Amino acid sequence: MTATDTPPDFLDVGADARRIALRHTPGTPDAGPGVLWCGGYLSDMRGTKAERLAQWGAGVGRAVMRFDYSGHGESEGAFIDGTISRWAEEALAVFDRATTGPQIVVGSSMGGWIALLLARALAARGESQRLAGLVLIAPAPDFSEELMWNAMTPEIRAEIEQTGVWYRKSDYGEPTPITRAFIEDGRRNLVLGSPFAVGCPVRILQGVADDVVPWQHAMKLVTCLAEDDVVITLVKDGDHRLSREEDIARIIEAVETVA
């Protein structure tokens, strides 16, 4: 069986014991820091980028840990119950209980926001030394406010405030529920707007043709990371997914060179 065919392991997280699915690609101790994958909104750990990263890890002996947020992929729970705080709690639990030693956290889209919150939590505990680097792919910090709420019509905002949820139409399946709890929780986790340090090198890959997270949003993040070693790569014809062969190569190169 391939790694994808093998059943995942599970980790209970939070007071409500959410069962979080994870998949581990083992590495050798002297190969370098491990890698923790934090996926995007409505994405899962069996997507192209996560799978290719795991394949790379298996080939070079680098440990790679992937997981699905509650309500995503193979994890239990309902997506409609999800918030940034819950998903960040799950990422920290996986980091704490399922990885050892220094880690490079690779965050895609919403996973970039989760990675920054993970860095903030580690700094608050005085454990920033476990972060060997951040690799952020089309990072979407504060997207619930900056890219969702601010773009909504007054009618949609009123529906969320009055009924607690609005269902956004999707081209890929069932409508996506956006809840008042998700929006309000996002506001409690905003990271943009003032300088902050994550305490490790940061590499950002951003497509200029991204129609989900504008490249200007990534530049806004760069201005907030004033104290860190930050390099941003703008891919002129890159879309939001950045899943082409050349994009995968850039992601792996960033992981290899950040630490």
PLY file of the C-alpha trace (Angstrom):
ply
format ascii 1.0
element vertex 259
property float x
property float y
property float z
element edge 258
property int vertex1
property int vertex2
end_header
0.00 0.00 0.00
1.08 3.56 -0.60
1.22 6.12 2.19
-2.08 7.50 0.95
-3.76 4.07 1.04
-2.61 3.38 4.59
-5.22 4.39 7.20
-4.33 7.56 9.09
-3.49 7.81 12.76
-5.72 9.90 15.00
-5.09 12.41 17.77
-7.73 13.62 20.24
-7.64 17.41 20.58
-9.50 19.86 22.81
-12.02 19.58 25.60
-14.44 17.91 23.17
-11.80 15.35 22.09
-11.95 16.10 18.37
-10.39 13.17 16.46
-7.80 14.66 14.13
-6.41 12.49 11.34
-2.70 12.64 10.61
-0.17 10.92 8.39
3.53 10.68 9.18
6.37 10.14 6.76
9.33 9.04 8.95
12.77 10.54 8.50
16.33 9.94 9.64
17.72 11.92 12.61
20.56 13.58 10.69
18.59 14.52 7.55
17.49 17.94 8.82
14.46 19.52 10.49
11.10 17.82 10.16
8.28 19.36 8.15
4.75 20.05 9.39
2.13 20.66 6.70
-0.76 23.03 7.49
-3.34 22.91 4.73
-5.79 25.49 3.49
-9.46 26.27 3.98
-11.55 23.35 2.67
-8.36 21.50 1.70
-6.95 18.26 3.05
-3.66 16.46 3.54
-4.13 14.29 0.46
-3.93 17.23 -1.93
-1.21 17.52 -4.56
1.21 19.76 -2.65
0.96 17.80 0.61
1.36 14.45 -1.16
4.37 15.63 -3.14
5.98 17.04 -0.02
5.54 13.67 1.70
7.03 11.89 -1.32
10.00 14.24 -1.24
10.47 13.57 2.48
10.43 9.81 1.94
13.04 10.18 -0.79
15.52 12.28 1.19
14.86 10.99 4.70
13.08 14.09 6.01
10.19 13.54 8.42
6.92 15.03 7.14
3.79 15.32 9.29
0.41 16.08 7.69
-2.99 16.42 9.29
-6.56 17.43 8.53
-8.35 20.10 10.54
-11.62 19.04 12.15
-14.38 19.04 9.55
-11.80 18.50 6.79
-10.62 15.40 4.96
-10.30 12.32 7.16
-10.73 14.10 10.49
-13.98 13.95 12.40
-16.29 16.87 13.10
-18.47 19.19 11.06
-16.97 21.96 8.95
-19.69 24.36 10.09
-18.33 24.17 13.66
-14.85 25.22 12.57
-13.09 28.42 13.63
-9.55 29.70 13.30
-9.01 29.16 17.04
-10.11 25.51 16.83
-7.97 24.78 13.81
-4.95 26.58 15.31
-5.40 24.54 18.50
-5.30 21.38 16.41
-2.13 22.47 14.60
-0.41 23.20 17.92
-1.50 19.84 19.33
-0.05 18.02 16.33
3.15 20.04 16.63
3.44 19.30 20.36
2.38 15.67 20.44
3.20 14.24 17.03
6.52 15.87 16.08
9.92 16.03 17.76
12.84 18.37 17.34
13.03 21.44 15.08
10.29 21.79 12.48
9.76 23.74 9.29
6.07 24.63 9.14
4.69 24.78 5.61
1.39 26.65 5.49
-0.78 26.87 2.38
-3.37 29.67 2.10
-5.28 29.57 5.42
-2.49 27.31 6.62
-0.22 30.36 6.40
-2.40 32.08 9.00
-2.40 28.92 11.14
1.41 28.75 10.86
1.76 32.34 12.07
-0.55 31.65 15.02
1.50 28.54 15.80
4.66 30.66 15.80
2.96 33.17 18.11
1.91 30.41 20.53
5.41 28.94 20.64
6.92 32.38 21.25
4.51 32.95 24.16
5.78 29.71 25.71
9.43 30.57 25.07
9.80 27.67 22.61
10.56 29.49 19.37
13.75 27.44 19.02
11.66 24.52 17.77
10.71 26.54 14.69
13.40 26.08 12.06
11.49 28.10 9.48
8.17 28.97 7.89
7.36 28.33 4.23
4.11 30.09 3.34
2.32 29.39 0.07
-0.19 32.07 -0.98
-0.59 32.92 2.72
-4.01 34.17 3.79
-3.70 35.63 7.30
-6.81 37.52 8.44
-8.70 36.31 5.34
-12.00 35.99 7.21
-11.99 39.75 7.69
-9.84 41.11 4.86
-10.96 38.83 2.03
-14.40 37.64 3.18
-16.22 40.10 5.43
-14.88 43.24 3.75
-15.99 41.91 0.35
-19.52 40.94 1.42
-22.59 42.94 0.54
-24.62 44.55 3.34
-27.32 41.95 2.71
-24.95 39.02 3.26
-23.50 40.61 6.39
-27.01 41.12 7.75
-27.88 37.48 7.09
-24.79 36.30 8.97
-25.46 38.61 11.90
-29.16 37.78 12.12
-29.23 34.04 11.37
-25.69 33.06 12.34
-24.74 31.58 8.96
-24.66 32.32 5.23
-24.15 29.61 2.61
-21.76 30.61 -0.15
-22.34 28.88 -3.47
-19.55 26.62 -4.64
-18.58 25.38 -8.08
-17.23 22.17 -6.54
-20.12 20.79 -4.49
-22.33 21.77 -1.60
-22.52 25.45 -0.57
-19.94 26.50 2.03
-21.31 27.68 5.40
-19.73 30.89 6.69
-20.83 31.40 10.27
-20.97 34.40 12.55
-18.85 32.40 15.01
-16.16 31.94 12.33
-16.09 35.65 11.46
-16.06 36.81 15.09
-13.39 34.29 16.06
-11.27 35.40 13.11
-11.27 38.93 14.52
-9.77 37.61 17.74
-6.88 36.10 15.78
-5.86 38.92 13.43
-2.11 39.21 12.88
-1.77 41.95 10.26
-1.68 45.67 10.99
1.37 45.93 13.25
4.90 44.51 13.20
5.54 41.16 14.85
8.36 38.61 14.90
8.14 34.85 14.41
11.77 34.25 15.33
12.80 32.16 12.31
13.44 32.51 8.57
10.32 32.95 6.45
9.95 32.08 2.78
6.80 33.14 0.92
5.66 31.93 -2.51
2.86 33.93 -4.08
1.24 33.80 -7.50
0.66 37.17 -9.12
-2.30 35.65 -11.02
-3.88 34.42 -7.76
-7.58 35.35 -7.85
-8.27 34.11 -4.30
-5.49 35.76 -2.28
-4.15 38.84 -4.11
-0.39 39.19 -4.20
-0.77 42.54 -2.43
-2.05 40.62 0.60
1.24 38.72 0.79
3.16 41.99 0.58
1.12 43.31 3.49
2.33 40.33 5.51
5.94 40.99 4.51
5.74 44.54 5.92
4.62 43.08 9.27
7.57 40.67 9.48
10.10 43.45 9.72
12.39 41.75 12.25
12.76 38.39 10.50
14.72 36.94 7.58
11.96 37.12 4.98
12.16 36.34 1.27
9.11 36.51 -0.99
9.01 34.95 -4.44
6.36 36.28 -6.80
5.39 33.81 -9.51
4.10 35.98 -12.35
1.82 33.37 -13.94
1.11 31.48 -10.72
-2.46 30.94 -9.55
-3.70 30.28 -6.02
-3.00 26.56 -6.03
0.67 26.73 -7.08
0.50 23.00 -7.82
2.26 22.83 -11.18
5.53 20.90 -11.41
7.55 24.11 -11.38
5.58 25.36 -8.38
6.16 22.12 -6.45
9.87 22.45 -7.22
9.89 25.97 -5.80
8.14 24.82 -2.62
10.61 21.97 -2.07
13.55 24.26 -2.78
12.24 26.72 -0.18
11.99 23.93 2.40
15.48 22.65 1.57
17.13 26.06 1.80
15.26 27.69 4.70
17.05 25.50 7.28
0 1
1 2
2 3
3 4
4 5
5 6
6 7
7 8
8 9
9 10
10 11
11 12
12 13
13 14
14 15
15 16
16 17
17 18
18 19
19 20
20 21
21 22
22 23
23 24
24 25
25 26
26 27
27 28
28 29
29 30
30 31
31 32
32 33
33 34
34 35
35 36
36 37
37 38
38 39
39 40
40 41
41 42
42 43
43 44
44 45
45 46
46 47
47 48
48 49
49 50
50 51
51 52
52 53
53 54
54 55
55 56
56 57
57 58
58 59
59 60
60 61
61 62
62 63
63 64
64 65
65 66
66 67
67 68
68 69
69 70
70 71
71 72
72 73
73 74
74 75
75 76
76 77
77 78
78 79
79 80
80 81
81 82
82 83
83 84
84 85
85 86
86 87
87 88
88 89
89 90
90 91
91 92
92 93
93 94
94 95
95 96
96 97
97 98
98 99
99 100
100 101
101 102
102 103
103 104
104 105
105 106
106 107
107 108
108 109
109 110
110 111
111 112
112 113
113 114
114 115
115 116
116 117
117 118
118 119
119 120
120 121
121 122
122 123
123 124
124 125
125 126
126 127
127 128
128 129
129 130
130 131
131 132
132 133
133 134
134 135
135 136
136 137
137 138
138 139
139 140
140 141
141 142
142 143
143 144
144 145
145 146
146 147
147 148
148 149
149 150
150 151
151 152
152 153
153 154
154 155
155 156
156 157
157 158
158 159
159 160
160 161
161 162
162 163
163 164
164 165
165 166
166 167
167 168
168 169
169 170
170 171
171 172
172 173
173 174
174 175
175 176
176 177
177 178
178 179
179 180
180 181
181 182
182 183
183 184
184 185
185 186
186 187
187 188
188 189
189 190
190 191
191 192
192 193
193 194
194 195
195 196
196 197
197 198
198 199
199 200
200 201
201 202
202 203
203 204
204 205
205 206
206 207
207 208
208 209
209 210
210 211
211 212
212 213
213 214
214 215
215 216
216 217
217 218
218 219
219 220
220 221
221 222
222 223
223 224
224 225
225 226
226 227
227 228
228 229
229 230
230 231
231 232
232 233
233 234
234 235
235 236
236 237
237 238
238 239
239 240
240 241
241 242
242 243
243 244
244 245
245 246
246 247
247 248
248 249
249 250
250 251
251 252
252 253
253 254
254 255
255 256
256 257
257 258
